[in-house]
Amino acid sequence: MSISLPDVLGTIGVGTIVITYILLQTQKLRSETLAYSFLNAIGAALILVSLWFAPNLPSIVVESFWLLISLYGLGKYVRRKPDH
């Protein structure tokens, strides 16, 4: 079995999302942080890249929503007023 670049990118994306979730559950990362939304967005984007080469509609749908929700979280973080 040969491993293609899209497979490698998709696997990195999955690893990123899984590690982010582990960090959230172990309270090493908070969902309100920039890192949480950023890591989820990167993971979803990498998975979507791999799905471009090997389409699977249900996976495309879930990863598209994952990316959109993560981008919403990034936007929310950027718009947040700094604490004084």
C-alpha positions as YAML, in Angstrom:
chain: A
units: angstrom
residues:
- id: 1
  name: MET
  ca: [0.00, 0.00, 0.00]
- id: 2
  name: SER
  ca: [1.46, 3.33, -1.01]
- id: 3
  name: ILE
  ca: [0.74, 6.44, 0.96]
- id: 4
  name: SER
  ca: [0.02, 9.57, -1.05]
- id: 5
  name: LEU
  ca: [0.53, 13.19, -0.03]
- id: 6
  name: PRO
  ca: [-3.25, 13.72, 0.41]
- id: 7
  name: ASP
  ca: [-3.30, 10.70, 2.75]
- id: 8
  name: VAL
  ca: [-0.45, 12.18, 4.79]
- id: 9
  name: LEU
  ca: [-2.16, 15.58, 4.97]
- id: 10
  name: GLY
  ca: [-5.48, 14.02, 5.96]
- id: 11
  name: THR
  ca: [-3.80, 11.94, 8.65]
- id: 12
  name: ILE
  ca: [-2.05, 15.02, 10.04]
- id: 13
  name: GLY
  ca: [-5.45, 16.75, 10.05]
- id: 14
  name: VAL
  ca: [-7.06, 13.89, 11.97]
- id: 15
  name: GLY
  ca: [-4.16, 13.87, 14.44]
- id: 16
  name: THR
  ca: [-4.50, 17.62, 14.93]
- id: 17
  name: ILE
  ca: [-8.22, 17.38, 15.71]
- id: 18
  name: VAL
  ca: [-7.77, 14.36, 18.01]
- id: 19
  name: ILE
  ca: [-4.91, 15.97, 19.95]
- id: 20
  name: THR
  ca: [-6.91, 19.20, 20.25]
- id: 21
  name: TYR
  ca: [-9.86, 17.25, 21.64]
- id: 22
  name: ILE
  ca: [-7.62, 15.40, 24.11]
- id: 23
  name: LEU
  ca: [-6.18, 18.73, 25.27]
- id: 24
  name: LEU
  ca: [-9.70, 20.09, 25.72]
- id: 25
  name: GLN
  ca: [-10.88, 17.07, 27.71]
- id: 26
  name: THR
  ca: [-7.78, 17.09, 29.93]
- id: 27
  name: GLN
  ca: [-8.28, 20.83, 30.52]
- id: 28
  name: LYS
  ca: [-4.91, 21.70, 28.99]
- id: 29
  name: LEU
  ca: [-6.71, 23.85, 26.40]
- id: 30
  name: ARG
  ca: [-9.86, 25.93, 26.72]
- id: 31
  name: SER
  ca: [-12.45, 26.18, 23.96]
- id: 32
  name: GLU
  ca: [-12.42, 29.99, 24.17]
- id: 33
  name: THR
  ca: [-8.78, 30.23, 23.13]
- id: 34
  name: LEU
  ca: [-7.38, 31.15, 19.75]
- id: 35
  name: ALA
  ca: [-5.38, 27.91, 19.68]
- id: 36
  name: TYR
  ca: [-8.48, 25.72, 20.02]
- id: 37
  name: SER
  ca: [-10.31, 27.19, 17.03]
- id: 38
  name: PHE
  ca: [-7.12, 27.52, 14.99]
- id: 39
  name: LEU
  ca: [-6.08, 23.89, 15.50]
- id: 40
  name: ASN
  ca: [-9.58, 22.65, 14.68]
- id: 41
  name: ALA
  ca: [-9.68, 24.79, 11.51]
- id: 42
  name: ILE
  ca: [-6.27, 23.52, 10.38]
- id: 43
  name: GLY
  ca: [-7.23, 19.91, 11.07]
- id: 44
  name: ALA
  ca: [-10.52, 20.18, 9.18]
- id: 45
  name: ALA
  ca: [-8.85, 21.97, 6.26]
- id: 46
  name: LEU
  ca: [-6.20, 19.25, 5.95]
- id: 47
  name: ILE
  ca: [-8.85, 16.54, 6.00]
- id: 48
  name: LEU
  ca: [-10.81, 18.41, 3.32]
- id: 49
  name: VAL
  ca: [-7.67, 18.54, 1.16]
- id: 50
  name: SER
  ca: [-7.39, 14.77, 1.39]
- id: 51
  name: LEU
  ca: [-11.11, 14.42, 0.61]
- id: 52
  name: TRP
  ca: [-10.62, 16.44, -2.58]
- id: 53
  name: PHE
  ca: [-8.58, 13.49, -3.91]
- id: 54
  name: ALA
  ca: [-10.77, 10.73, -2.47]
- id: 55
  name: PRO
  ca: [-14.28, 12.17, -2.09]
- id: 56
  name: ASN
  ca: [-16.66, 10.85, 0.54]
- id: 57
  name: LEU
  ca: [-19.80, 13.00, 0.83]
- id: 58
  name: PRO
  ca: [-20.60, 12.43, 4.54]
- id: 59
  name: SER
  ca: [-16.99, 13.21, 5.50]
- id: 60
  name: ILE
  ca: [-16.96, 16.30, 3.30]
- id: 61
  name: VAL
  ca: [-20.14, 17.54, 4.97]
- id: 62
  name: VAL
  ca: [-18.92, 17.00, 8.54]
- id: 63
  name: GLU
  ca: [-15.48, 18.48, 7.88]
- id: 64
  name: SER
  ca: [-16.98, 21.49, 6.09]
- id: 65
  name: PHE
  ca: [-19.14, 22.22, 9.13]
- id: 66
  name: TRP
  ca: [-16.15, 21.60, 11.43]
- id: 67
  name: LEU
  ca: [-14.14, 24.15, 9.44]
- id: 68
  name: LEU
  ca: [-16.97, 26.72, 9.32]
- id: 69
  name: ILE
  ca: [-17.63, 26.45, 13.05]
- id: 70
  name: SER
  ca: [-13.90, 26.76, 13.76]
- id: 71
  name: LEU
  ca: [-13.69, 29.85, 11.54]
- id: 72
  name: TYR
  ca: [-16.65, 31.29, 13.45]
- id: 73
  name: GLY
  ca: [-14.72, 30.67, 16.69]
- id: 74
  name: LEU
  ca: [-11.66, 32.42, 15.25]
- id: 75
  name: GLY
  ca: [-13.78, 35.39, 14.23]
- id: 76
  name: LYS
  ca: [-15.39, 35.52, 17.66]
- id: 77
  name: TYR
  ca: [-11.94, 35.51, 19.27]
- id: 78
  name: VAL
  ca: [-10.69, 38.32, 17.01]
- id: 79
  name: ARG
  ca: [-13.78, 40.49, 17.68]
- id: 80
  name: ARG
  ca: [-13.59, 40.01, 21.45]
- id: 81
  name: LYS
  ca: [-12.79, 43.16, 23.38]
- id: 82
  name: PRO
  ca: [-9.59, 42.97, 25.42]
- id: 83
  name: ASP
  ca: [-10.04, 42.80, 29.19]
- id: 84
  name: HIS
  ca: [-8.97, 45.91, 31.05]
...
